[in-house]
């Protein structure tokens, strides 16, 4: 959470991490999943605010890890 780009609530992080951990079975992979989730959220917000031409919005079209 210390390096997070977005202001995460501790409860939200725990829920997302637990879900990713259950899905992947690996702490390292769960952390990668949290990074991917944050990237998608930043891309969604960038697309809404600045449009699809914004570099951060292009993540939305990238495949989910």
N, C-alpha and C positions, 0 to 999 in steps of 0.2 A: 504494500500500500504506500510505502514511502516514496516510491518512484512513479506513482500513478499520475496520469495526465488528467483524469477526471476526479471530481470529489466523491469518492465512494463512501457509502455508509458501511460500517463494520459488519452489520447483519447481511447486507447485500453481498459483500465479498465472501463471507462465510458460506452463504447459500450457493453462490456460483462456484466456489472452490469445492465444496462438498459434492456438488453435482458433477463437476468435471473429474474429480477424483474417483467417484463411483463409476463414471463412464470409461476412464482411461486406466485406472488402477495404478497410476504413477503420479507421485507428487510433482515431478518435473514436468510431465505432460499436462497436469492440471494447471500448473502455473502458465504454461504456454497457452492453454485454452483461455485463461483469464486475460492474457495479453491480446489474444485474437478477439475476444469479446469487447475489450476496450477499444481496439482498433475499429471494429464495426460500429460501435457507438459514436466514436469521433467522426467517422466517415458519414454516418447518418446525419449527425448534427451539421457537419460542414456542407453536405448536400442541401439541407434545408435552408441554411443561412446564405451560402455563397454560390450554390448551384453545382451542377455536375462537373463543371470545368475546374473546380478547385482541386488541387493535388490530393488533399486528404479525402475527398469524396470518391476518388477512384478506387479506394479500398473496398467499397461496397460491391464492385463488380468482380473483385478477386475471389477465388475459391476459399471456402472456410477450411481452416486447418483442423 
